[in-house]
Amino acid sequence: MKPIYLAIITLLCAVLAVVGPASAGPADITVTSSATDPPVLMKGDTGTLTVTIQNNGPNTVAISSAKLYGNEVVPLSDSYASVGEIGAGNSKTFTFTVRADGGEGTFYPQFVLDFRDGAGSLRYPVPVQVEDTVLSASVIGMPDAFSEGRTAEITVRVGNPRPNAASGVQVIPEGTGITVTPTGGFIGALAPDGSATVVFNLTPTTETDVAFQVIWRNGINTHTTDLVLPIAFGEDKRQADPVITNVEVTPIAGGYRIVGDVMNAGLESARSVLVSPGAPATPIDPFRVYVVGTLDPDDISSFEVTFRADAGTTEVPIVVEYRDDDGNRYAATTMVGVGSVAAAPLEERDGGIPLVGIIIVALVALGIAGAIYYSWRRT
Amino acid sequence: MYDIMDTGFIRVLLNPGRFFEARMQGEPSLKIPALIALVMGLIGAVSVIPMTNITMAMLPAEMQGFGLLITIFLAAVAFVGGFLGWFIYSFVFYIVSMIFKGQGDLKRTVEFTGYGFLPQIFGGIIGTYFSYQLLSGLNVPPMTSPEQITEFSESLVTILATDPLAQIAGLVGILFTLWSANIWIFGMKYARNLSTRDAILTVGIPVGLYILYNLITLAGWL
């Protein structure tokens, strides 16, 4: 053999050795991992499905296309039409956008890799979990009863019974005839089986329904769930209860004086307590209104009011006004009978001895003193 | 016939010394003093009338007759009270003057004490006027139970004690009592043959105590 031929053959072998691996088969390509984001979809959710493959063989593998097939979990994005080659030991990731169109459960859309040159294809079922459980919301703290204009503290707990975390969790109270602070509560991320609480100060002006709307995101999908709390007005079992006792009605010049005790028989403090006579009585000086101040539970304070009432009035209301800790105003009325007490003279006299009286007394005194002086002078 | 002008009521009031001195010349006579006590009793009975209206208003219809009885009884008590006061004062003065070795007929003491009540007639008239003023302004509610009547009566007492009119009436009454005391001093001086000092003490002690009691009541200390 001529040396030139030998050299050509050697060069060819060398080129062949460099260029080329002979076409490798699907046996060298494996799916190393797959994941969805969010990890667990809900019905109708859109998410991403990521599949990673690796070439475990010694040679480069040429891949024609990568596709995803599925009915319940439907791919929304296009297939990878031209993938190319993947070198030995290398890995490659394919991401598909999918939507959960079916029911709940675990579904297996097919990931298909087509190899070039008729080397066949790789089919791999990717597990995708779909679960429709929503976040739970419950009221864990509220007053025994609501009152008009009285601020009530309401505590809402949001729990996550889902197997994956929820993000951007917030609670928004909604309803008419209410004022709520804060207007929304932000919780943020909520881990699986985790919970968080939000406190609202709610002031109702009418009986109504309040909806606490829990909003959260599962991946890029926003979900809501509502918690409805009916607001019905009732009597607060703990509220202050001022009671008037030990009442004594005394007629005075131009009216009446009522002296008594006011006691707080409730379980909460009554603040800014004022005692005054109500219509038909007309308050008069010196005690048109009696300011008691704060009455703690079981506290007692005396009061005194003075008023004028028309002839024929047998009862007058004594009004106790007070506020709760939030400043809401309340009034309690107790009827006090004055009918069995002599009404004072109708014309109002100004407390002390009138001027005419003083003059009469002075004149009489002067006259008598004169008479006595005269009688001794004549003796 | 006893001549009123001769003795003169004016002399009793303004110059009791001279009056009693003159009276000592004659026999003791209780006619004029009894007349004074009678007038006092009548004034007392009249002053009860405004109370009648209140009493009648207080009582239910079926007990109006009872109310009338009460009124008559009260008027009778007030009437007798004029005489009662006269005799009580007389005996008190007689007994107190015994301490100062006073000498003289009891009848004379009773007579002169009776003259001393003359200013009280004016006091009684003014007091009755105040009483009318005070009680006519009262508004009496209808009452059904004895408790209510009791309560009303108690509050009436409160009003009578605290009302400025009542206080003025009380003060005027005390002033007229002082005038009477002045007359009694002269009366006792002659009736019991006392020195001026002893006569002042004889009258001053009981009357002073009475006025003190009245003042305390007026001031509301009791």
Chai-1 contact restraints between the chains, C-beta under 6 A:
chainA,res_idxA,chainB,res_idxB,connection_type,confidence,min_distance_angstrom,max_distance_angstrom,comment,restraint_id
A,P251,B,S155,contact,1.0,0.0,6.0,A-B,restraint_1
A,P251,B,I159,contact,1.0,0.0,6.0,A-B,restraint_2
A,A311,B,N139,contact,1.0,0.0,6.0,A-B,restraint_3
A,G339,B,P141,contact,1.0,0.0,6.0,A-B,restraint_4
A,S340,B,M143,contact,1.0,0.0,6.0,A-B,restraint_5
A,S340,B,Q148,contact,1.0,0.0,6.0,A-B,restraint_6
A,S340,B,E151,contact,1.0,0.0,6.0,A-B,restraint_7
A,S340,B,F152,contact,1.0,0.0,6.0,A-B,restraint_8
A,V341,B,S155,contact,1.0,0.0,6.0,A-B,restraint_9
A,A342,B,L138,contact,1.0,0.0,6.0,A-B,restraint_10
A,A342,B,F152,contact,1.0,0.0,6.0,A-B,restraint_11
A,A342,B,S155,contact,1.0,0.0,6.0,A-B,restraint_12
A,A342,B,L156,contact,1.0,0.0,6.0,A-B,restraint_13
A,A342,B,I159,contact,1.0,0.0,6.0,A-B,restraint_14
A,A343,B,N139,contact,1.0,0.0,6.0,A-B,restraint_15
A,P345,B,G137,contact,1.0,0.0,6.0,A-B,restraint_16
A,L346,B,G137,contact,1.0,0.0,6.0,A-B,restraint_17
A,I353,B,P164,contact,1.0,0.0,6.0,A-B,restraint_18
A,P354,B,P164,contact,1.0,0.0,6.0,A-B,restraint_19
A,G357,B,I168,contact,1.0,0.0,6.0,A-B,restraint_20
A,V361,B,I168,contact,1.0,0.0,6.0,A-B,restraint_21
A,V361,B,L171,contact,1.0,0.0,6.0,A-B,restraint_22
A,V364,B,V172,contact,1.0,0.0,6.0,A-B,restraint_23
A,V364,B,L175,contact,1.0,0.0,6.0,A-B,restraint_24
A,A365,B,L175,contact,1.0,0.0,6.0,A-B,restraint_25
A,I368,B,L175,contact,1.0,0.0,6.0,A-B,restraint_26
A,I368,B,W179,contact,1.0,0.0,6.0,A-B,restraint_27
A,A371,B,L13,contact,1.0,0.0,6.0,A-B,restraint_28
A,A371,B,L14,contact,1.0,0.0,6.0,A-B,restraint_29
A,I372,B,N182,contact,1.0,0.0,6.0,A-B,restraint_30
A,Y374,B,L14,contact,1.0,0.0,6.0,A-B,restraint_31
A,S375,B,L14,contact,1.0,0.0,6.0,A-B,restraint_32
A,S375,B,N15,contact,1.0,0.0,6.0,A-B,restraint_33
A,S375,B,P16,contact,1.0,0.0,6.0,A-B,restraint_34
A,R378,B,N15,contact,1.0,0.0,6.0,A-B,restraint_35
A,T379,B,G17,contact,1.0,0.0,6.0,A-B,restraint_36
